[in-house]
Amino acid sequence: MEKKFKTGDKVSWNSETGKVSGTIIKVHTKDFDYKGYTHHATEDDPQYEIKSSKTDHIAAHKGSALTKTKD
């Protein structure tokens, strides 16, 4: 099953420093440049920009790396 999320969803993911949580602020359905890299996204396999709850850092991830949280 594909993991699909929308703007405003609360999610968590694993990073080099451990589990991180945040809020989806943008859904990309076309390739986009972010932090010097081209991230590939399609309607069927979108990528998400997420703002960390603790640090306000912005990250970009595919849905397969994310887990929806309750808060």
CORMO-V395793 format. One record per residue. N is the residue number from 0. RES is the residue in one letter. PSI is psi in whole degrees, -180 to 180 (* if undefined). Layout:
n->N res->RES psi->PSI
n->N res->RES psi->PSI
This chain:
n->0 res->M psi->132
n->1 res->E psi->139
n->2 res->K psi->115
n->3 res->K psi->137
n->4 res->F psi->168
n->5 res->K psi->164
n->6 res->T psi->134
n->7 res->G psi->-16
n->8 res->D psi->142
n->9 res->K psi->128
n->10 res->V psi->166
n->11 res->S psi->160
n->12 res->W psi->163
n->13 res->N psi->134
n->14 res->S psi->-180
n->15 res->E psi->-27
n->16 res->T psi->6
n->17 res->G psi->-164
n->18 res->K psi->133
n->19 res->V psi->147
n->20 res->S psi->156
n->21 res->G psi->-169
n->22 res->T psi->134
n->23 res->I psi->126
n->24 res->I psi->-16
n->25 res->K psi->143
n->26 res->V psi->125
n->27 res->H psi->129
n->28 res->T psi->6
n->29 res->K psi->157
n->30 res->D psi->143
n->31 res->F psi->153
n->32 res->D psi->133
n->33 res->Y psi->122
n->34 res->K psi->40
n->35 res->G psi->3
n->36 res->Y psi->148
n->37 res->T psi->121
n->38 res->H psi->132
n->39 res->H psi->128
n->40 res->A psi->148
n->41 res->T psi->173
n->42 res->E psi->-39
n->43 res->D psi->-22
n->44 res->D psi->71
n->45 res->P psi->164
n->46 res->Q psi->156
n->47 res->Y psi->139
n->48 res->E psi->129
n->49 res->I psi->134
n->50 res->K psi->121
n->51 res->S psi->139
n->52 res->S psi->-31
n->53 res->K psi->-40
n->54 res->T psi->-7
n->55 res->D psi->9
n->56 res->H psi->144
n->57 res->I psi->131
n->58 res->A psi->157
n->59 res->A psi->129
n->60 res->H psi->155
n->61 res->K psi->159
n->62 res->G psi->-30
n->63 res->S psi->-20
n->64 res->A psi->-6
n->65 res->L psi->150
n->66 res->T psi->129
n->67 res->K psi->137
n->68 res->T psi->168
n->69 res->K psi->-22
n->70 res->D psi->*
